[in-house]
Structures are given as C-alpha cells and as structure tokens.
Amino acid sequence: MKSIEIEQIKKIVKRKSEEAKEECFKLANPLGLEYSQLSDSEKAIYDLCFYLDNYDSSTLETLLKIINKMFYE
C-alpha cells in the first residue's frame, strides 16, 4: 500500500515540476519566438528554465538576491 502512495507522490512532484518549467518558458518567451530570435538576455532566462529544478529553493533565493542587487539597491 505504501509503495502505491510513494509512486503517486513522485508522479505529482514530477507533474508539478514540469508545469513550473512550462510556465517559466512562457514567461521567458511570451511571444513564442524561435530560440534564435531571442536576445542574449532572453536566451539566458530561457536556458535557465531548462535547467532549473522547481524544488531547488537555494538557487531561486540566489537569483532573487542577484536581481535585487542589480535593480533595487
């Protein structure tokens, strides 16, 4: 019984992670352009979406700190 529950949780986590990546791609490329049409900055964000793990909170916190220092300090 527990094995089934663990498998269900793994599926939910995987689905949520994929949904987060899809949302990231939409935010990085809202016009749906080809990768080659994106600016270098947009490509960097798009690439980040590919590698970013939805549950890597340490990386997300570091990115927030960088953005805050660049634009708000």
C-alpha positions as CSV (number, residue, x, y, z in Angstrom):
1,M,0.0,0.0,0.0
2,K,2.8,2.5,0.9
3,S,4.6,1.8,-2.4
4,I,1.5,3.0,-4.3
5,E,1.3,6.2,-2.2
6,I,5.0,6.9,-2.8
7,E,4.6,6.4,-6.5
8,Q,1.6,8.7,-6.6
9,I,3.6,11.4,-4.8
10,K,6.5,11.0,-7.2
11,K,4.1,11.5,-10.1
12,I,2.6,14.6,-8.6
13,V,6.0,16.1,-7.9
14,K,7.2,15.3,-11.5
15,R,4.0,16.8,-12.9
16,K,4.3,20.0,-10.8
17,S,7.9,20.3,-11.8
18,E,7.0,20.1,-15.5
19,E,4.2,22.6,-15.1
20,A,6.6,25.0,-13.4
21,K,9.1,24.6,-16.3
22,E,6.4,25.2,-18.9
23,E,5.4,28.4,-17.0
24,C,9.0,29.5,-16.9
25,F,9.3,29.1,-20.6
26,K,6.1,31.1,-21.2
27,L,7.5,33.9,-19.1
28,A,10.9,33.8,-20.8
29,N,9.4,33.8,-24.3
30,P,5.9,35.2,-24.2
31,L,5.8,35.8,-27.9
32,G,6.6,32.2,-28.7
33,L,9.6,33.2,-30.8
34,E,12.2,30.8,-32.2
35,Y,15.2,30.4,-29.9
36,S,17.4,32.1,-32.5
37,Q,15.2,35.1,-32.4
38,L,15.6,35.8,-28.7
39,S,18.0,38.3,-27.4
40,D,21.0,37.1,-25.4
41,S,19.3,38.1,-22.2
42,E,16.2,36.2,-23.2
43,K,18.2,33.2,-24.2
44,A,19.9,33.2,-20.7
45,I,16.5,33.2,-19.0
46,Y,15.1,30.5,-21.4
47,D,18.2,28.3,-20.8
48,L,17.7,28.8,-17.0
49,C,14.2,27.4,-17.4
50,F,15.5,24.3,-19.0
51,Y,17.9,23.6,-16.2
52,L,16.0,24.9,-13.2
53,D,14.5,22.4,-10.8
54,N,11.3,23.7,-9.4
55,Y,12.3,22.5,-5.9
56,D,15.8,24.0,-5.8
57,S,15.0,26.8,-3.4
58,S,18.6,27.7,-2.8
59,T,19.1,28.6,-6.5
60,L,15.9,30.6,-6.6
61,E,17.0,32.5,-3.5
62,T,20.3,33.3,-5.0
63,L,18.7,34.5,-8.2
64,L,16.4,36.8,-6.2
65,K,19.4,38.2,-4.4
66,I,21.2,38.9,-7.7
67,I,18.1,40.6,-9.2
68,N,17.6,42.7,-6.0
69,K,21.2,43.9,-6.0
70,M,21.1,44.7,-9.8
71,F,17.9,46.6,-9.8
72,Y,16.8,47.6,-6.4
73,E,20.0,48.6,-4.4
